[in-house]
Protein backbone atom coordinates (compact mmCIF):
# COMPACT_ATOMS: atom_id res chain seq x y z
CA UNK A 1 0.00 0.00 0.00
CA UNK A 2 1.19 3.53 -0.80
CA UNK A 3 0.41 6.62 1.29
CA UNK A 4 0.59 10.17 -0.08
CA UNK A 5 0.20 13.71 1.24
CA UNK A 6 0.85 17.17 -0.26
CA UNK A 7 1.75 20.19 1.88
CA UNK A 8 3.10 23.53 0.61
CA UNK A 9 3.54 22.05 -2.91
CA UNK A 10 5.71 19.21 -1.57
CA UNK A 11 4.40 15.67 -2.11
CA UNK A 12 5.51 12.91 0.27
CA UNK A 13 4.93 9.32 -0.85
CA UNK A 14 5.54 6.40 1.54
CA UNK A 15 5.60 2.67 0.88
CA UNK A 16 6.11 0.48 3.98
CA UNK A 17 7.28 -3.16 3.72
CA UNK A 18 7.39 -5.82 6.45
CA UNK A 19 10.76 -7.58 6.68
CA UNK A 20 9.93 -11.11 7.82
CA UNK A 21 13.54 -12.36 7.58
CA UNK A 22 14.73 -9.61 9.95
CA UNK A 23 11.85 -10.06 12.41
CA UNK A 24 11.40 -12.52 15.27
CA UNK A 25 8.10 -13.48 16.89
CA UNK A 26 10.05 -15.05 19.77
CA UNK A 27 11.99 -11.84 20.48
CA UNK A 28 8.99 -9.56 19.90
CA UNK A 29 10.91 -7.75 17.15
CA UNK A 30 9.07 -6.71 14.00
CA UNK A 31 11.11 -4.86 11.38
CA UNK A 32 9.53 -2.60 8.78
CA UNK A 33 11.33 -0.77 5.99
CA UNK A 34 9.72 2.32 4.49
CA UNK A 35 10.56 3.85 1.13
CA UNK A 36 9.99 7.60 0.82
CA UNK A 37 9.84 9.90 -2.18
CA UNK A 38 9.74 13.66 -1.58
CA UNK A 39 8.66 15.57 -4.70
CA UNK A 40 9.10 19.33 -5.02
CA UNK A 41 6.09 20.53 -7.01
CA UNK A 42 6.82 24.21 -6.27
CA UNK A 43 8.76 26.71 -8.36
CA UNK A 44 11.61 27.12 -5.84
CA UNK A 45 14.25 24.77 -4.42
CA UNK A 46 13.72 23.51 -0.87
CA UNK A 47 16.22 22.16 1.63
CA UNK A 48 15.20 19.40 4.03
CA UNK A 49 16.42 20.51 7.47
CA UNK A 50 14.81 18.23 10.07
CA UNK A 51 12.43 15.34 10.55
CA UNK A 52 9.94 14.48 13.27
CA UNK A 53 8.31 11.04 13.62
CA UNK A 54 5.48 9.83 15.81
CA UNK A 55 5.49 6.04 15.99
CA UNK A 56 2.84 3.86 17.63
CA UNK A 57 2.56 0.11 17.90
CA UNK A 58 -0.44 -2.08 18.61
CA UNK A 59 1.02 -2.98 22.01
CA UNK A 60 0.18 0.57 23.11
CA UNK A 61 3.70 2.00 23.03
CA UNK A 62 4.46 5.28 21.32
CA UNK A 63 7.73 6.96 20.45
CA UNK A 64 8.86 10.28 19.02
CA UNK A 65 12.01 10.67 16.96
CA UNK A 66 13.57 13.98 15.93
CA UNK A 67 16.72 14.61 13.98
CA UNK A 68 18.54 16.61 11.37
CA UNK A 69 17.86 15.71 7.75
CA UNK A 70 17.20 12.16 6.62
CA UNK A 71 19.72 9.32 6.81
CA UNK A 72 22.48 11.80 7.58
CA UNK A 73 21.73 14.18 4.71
CA UNK A 74 20.00 17.52 4.25
CA UNK A 75 19.18 17.38 0.55
CA UNK A 76 18.22 20.36 -1.59
CA UNK A 77 15.34 19.38 -3.87
CA UNK A 78 15.05 21.42 -7.03
CA UNK A 79 11.66 22.36 -8.56
CA UNK A 80 10.16 19.40 -10.42
CA UNK A 81 12.68 17.00 -8.86
CA UNK A 82 12.46 14.44 -6.07
CA UNK A 83 14.57 12.88 -3.34
CA UNK A 84 14.26 9.16 -2.52
CA UNK A 85 15.47 7.32 0.54
CA UNK A 86 14.56 4.40 2.72
CA UNK A 87 14.85 3.71 6.41
CA UNK A 88 13.39 1.28 8.91
CA UNK A 89 11.49 0.96 12.16
CA UNK A 90 11.48 -1.86 14.72
CA UNK A 91 8.24 -2.45 16.62
CA UNK A 92 7.51 -4.76 19.56
CA UNK A 93 4.20 -5.82 18.01
CA UNK A 94 2.98 -6.99 14.60
CA UNK A 95 1.29 -3.72 13.70
CA UNK A 96 1.56 0.01 14.18
CA UNK A 97 1.67 3.33 12.43
CA UNK A 98 4.01 6.22 11.72
CA UNK A 99 3.44 9.85 10.79
CA UNK A 100 5.25 13.10 11.16
CA UNK A 101 6.67 16.05 9.30
CA UNK A 102 9.75 17.50 7.68
CA UNK A 103 10.99 21.03 8.26
CA UNK A 104 12.22 22.51 4.99
CA UNK A 105 13.50 25.92 4.04
CA UNK A 106 13.25 28.02 0.91
CA UNK A 107 16.01 30.29 -0.44
CA UNK A 108 14.55 33.25 1.50
CA UNK A 109 14.93 31.18 4.73
CA UNK A 110 11.17 30.67 5.07
CA UNK A 111 10.67 27.41 7.00
CA UNK A 112 7.94 25.06 5.81
CA UNK A 113 6.36 22.23 7.76
CA UNK A 114 5.66 19.38 5.33
CA UNK A 115 3.44 16.56 6.59
CA UNK A 116 4.45 12.94 6.25
CA UNK A 117 1.19 10.99 5.81
CA UNK A 118 0.14 8.55 8.49
CA UNK A 119 0.99 5.10 7.23
CA UNK A 120 0.33 1.69 8.65
CA UNK A 121 2.88 -0.97 9.47
CA UNK A 122 1.28 -4.41 9.38
CA UNK A 123 2.94 -7.80 9.43
CA UNK A 124 1.43 -10.34 7.06
CA UNK A 125 1.78 -12.74 10.03
CA UNK A 126 -1.47 -11.19 11.32
CA UNK A 127 -3.45 -12.78 8.47
C-alpha distance (Angstrom), angle and dihedral (degrees) to the residues before:
residue distance angle dihedral
X1 . . .
X2 3.81 . .
X3 3.81 124.9 .
X4 3.82 123.2 -159.0
X5 3.80 137.5 -175.8
X6 3.82 133.4 171.3
X7 3.82 122.2 -152.2
X8 3.82 126.0 167.1
X9 3.84 90.6 -8.9
X10 3.81 91.6 -55.5
X11 3.82 116.5 119.1
X12 3.81 119.0 -154.8
X13 3.81 117.1 -164.3
X14 3.82 120.8 -172.0
X15 3.79 130.2 -170.6
X16 3.83 115.1 -176.9
X17 3.83 121.9 -161.3
X18 3.82 128.6 -169.4
X19 3.81 113.0 -129.6
X20 3.80 104.7 -148.3
X21 3.83 94.6 175.6
X22 3.82 90.9 56.3
X23 3.81 94.7 44.1
X24 3.81 130.6 83.2
X25 3.80 126.0 -160.2
X26 3.81 89.0 -165.8
X27 3.81 93.2 54.9
X28 3.82 94.4 39.6
X29 3.81 89.8 -121.6
X30 3.80 119.0 140.3
X31 3.80 116.6 178.8
X32 3.79 122.8 -157.2
X33 3.79 126.6 -177.3
X34 3.79 118.8 -156.7
X35 3.79 125.9 -160.9
X36 3.80 116.0 -151.9
X37 3.78 132.0 -165.9
X38 3.81 118.5 -170.8
X39 3.81 111.9 -164.5
X40 3.80 122.1 -165.8
X41 3.81 105.3 -145.1
X42 3.82 92.9 168.6
X43 3.80 128.7 94.5
X44 3.82 95.1 -114.2
X45 3.81 134.3 63.3
X46 3.80 117.2 -104.0
X47 3.79 129.9 -157.8
X48 3.79 120.0 -145.6
X49 3.81 105.9 -132.8
X50 3.81 107.9 167.7
X51 3.78 144.1 -1.5
X52 3.79 132.6 -145.0
X53 3.82 123.2 -166.4
X54 3.78 131.2 -170.5
X55 3.79 110.1 -163.1
X56 3.81 126.2 -173.0
X57 3.77 130.8 178.7
X58 3.78 130.4 -160.3
X59 3.81 89.9 -110.8
X60 3.81 87.3 71.9
X61 3.80 98.0 -104.9
X62 3.78 121.6 131.7
X63 3.78 131.7 -169.7
X64 3.78 137.2 -174.2
X65 3.78 122.8 -149.8
X66 3.81 125.3 -169.6
X67 3.76 129.0 178.2
X68 3.76 148.9 140.8
X69 3.79 116.5 -80.2
X70 3.78 122.8 -34.8
X71 3.80 124.8 -64.5
X72 3.79 90.2 -11.8
X73 3.80 96.4 -50.2
X74 3.79 137.2 101.9
X75 3.79 100.5 -158.3
X76 3.79 125.0 -163.7
X77 3.80 109.1 -137.5
X78 3.78 114.9 -155.4
X79 3.83 122.3 -144.0
X80 3.80 110.8 -77.7
X81 3.82 91.6 13.1
X82 3.79 133.5 103.3
X83 3.79 140.9 -147.9
X84 3.82 120.6 -141.2
X85 3.77 128.5 -164.1
X86 3.76 140.7 147.7
X87 3.77 133.8 -145.1
X88 3.78 137.5 162.9
X89 3.77 145.0 -123.8
X90 3.81 129.9 -154.0
X91 3.80 117.1 -148.2
X92 3.81 130.1 -172.4
X93 3.81 91.1 -137.8
X94 3.80 136.9 47.8
X95 3.79 95.2 -105.2
X96 3.77 142.2 32.7
X97 3.76 144.8 127.4
X98 3.78 141.2 -112.6
X99 3.79 133.1 -158.0
X100 3.75 137.3 153.1
X101 3.76 144.3 123.3
X102 3.77 145.3 -93.3
X103 3.79 124.0 -132.1
X104 3.79 109.7 -139.9
X105 3.76 132.9 175.8
X106 3.78 133.5 -146.0
X107 3.82 125.0 -143.6
X108 3.83 90.3 -92.2
X109 3.85 88.4 57.2
X110 3.82 92.8 -108.7
X111 3.82 106.7 153.1
X112 3.80 117.8 -138.2
X113 3.77 127.2 -162.2
X114 3.81 108.0 -143.4
X115 3.80 116.9 -167.9
X116 3.78 121.8 -130.1
X117 3.81 105.8 -148.0
X118 3.78 119.1 -114.8
X119 3.77 107.0 -101.6
X120 3.75 131.7 -175.1
X121 3.77 127.3 -122.8
X122 3.79 110.5 -155.2
X123 3.78 128.8 168.0
X124 3.80 114.7 -138.3
X125 3.83 84.1 -136.4
X126 3.82 86.0 81.4
X127 3.81 91.3 68.6
